[in-house]
């Protein structure tokens, strides 16, 4: 069985957050969702658990950071093509997110853009052509 990843994100409006993630291509799994959390499935190995702040507080005694004013993590999804990168970021913007809060990454072998969800969580979307990656890409020096 491949290793799986479950991201847990606190959200201020669960219904809005669920609709946003559905708009960018995730599917809500009702088996692990209720009125305090939505299990959003990107693939058989990537899940995002959207939780209300009250639910999130059950997992940690630390204060919940405001993702609109601070950042502790950046998440990144792979895409099959440059067009899919643009499509996902476009859908994120149309669903109430912010497109390209970070600079666009563009190389011969890689293309990446970013978006913020309505709660301010930062996501990157990247296409990568592994066959075209140079031995030491110029971006490795950045």
N, C-alpha and C positions, 0 to 999 in steps of 0.2 A: 504494500500500500504506500503510495507517495506521501511524503510529509505534507501536512496541511497548515495553513496559516489562518488565524482568526484575529482580526483587528476589532477592538472594542472602542467605539467612539461615543462620547456623550453628546447628545443633541438637545437643543432647546424645544424643538417641535417635532415629535416623532413622525407624525403624519406627513409633514412637509419634507422631512429628511428621507422618509421612505419613498415618496414620490420622486424626489430628486435622484436617488440612486437607481430607481427603476428607469428613469428617463435616460440615464447614461449606460444602461445595459445590464444592470444587476436584476436578479429575480428574487422576490421575497419568498422565503421558505416558511409557510405557516406553521409547520411542525415545531419550530423553535422561535416563534414570534407570539407576542401578546400585546396588551395595551401598555407595556413598559419597555418592550424591545422588538426590533425587527431584524431578523437574520437575512442579510442580503447576500446572495450567491453570485459571484462573478465567474467561477469555474468550479470543477470538482475539487480544487485544492485551495481556493481563495474565498473567504467569507468575511463579511463586515457585519459586526453586531452593533446596530444602532441602539443606544439605550437612553432612556430619560435620565436626567441628572440624578433623580432620586434612586433609580436602579444602579447607576454607575457608582454611587457612593457606597453601595454594598460591597464593592470590590477593593476599595482603597480608602484609607483615612486621609489621604492628601487632598488638598483643595483641587477643584476642577479648574484648569486653566481656561482662560478665554482665548480660544483659537483665533479670534479676530485681532487680538493685540499681542499675542505671544505664540511661539512655535517651539514644540519639543520634538516633533517628528515630521518627516516628509514621506508620503507613501507614493509608490509608483506602480503603474500597470503597464504591461507590455501590450503592443498592438501588432497586428499582422502587416500593416503597411503605413506609409505616410498619410494616405487618405483616411485610414481608420483613426489615426492620431487626431487629425483635424475634425473628423466626425464626432469623436467622443468629446473633445473640448467644445465643439459647437453645441452639442446636446447639453453639456453642463451649463453653458451660458444661457441657453434657451430655457433651462429648468430653474434659473435663479442663481446660478453660481457666477463666479468671476473668472473670466478667461485670461490666461497668460499673466498671472501675478508675478511670475518669474520669467527671466529671459528665455527665449526660444533657443534650443540646442539644435544646431544644424551642421552636420558633417556629411561627407560622402556615404558613410556607413551607418549613420544614426540621425534620427530626427526626433525631437522631443518638445512637447509643450506642457503646459500646466493649467490647473484650475483650482479654485477654492470652492468647497461646498457652502451651502447657506450658513453653516456654523463656523466657517473659517478654516476648516481642515484642508491642508494643502495636498494636492495630488499631482503627480507627474504622469504623463502618458508618453511612452517611448516605443519607437520602431527601431530595430537594430538588424543590420545585415552582417551576421557573424563572418561570412565568407569574405567580406570586404574590409574587415577590421585590420588596420596595419599592426605590425608587431608591437609598436609603441605609439598609440594614438596621441596626437597633439594635445587632446583634451586631458591626458594623464598628467601633464605639466601644470595644469590650471590650478 
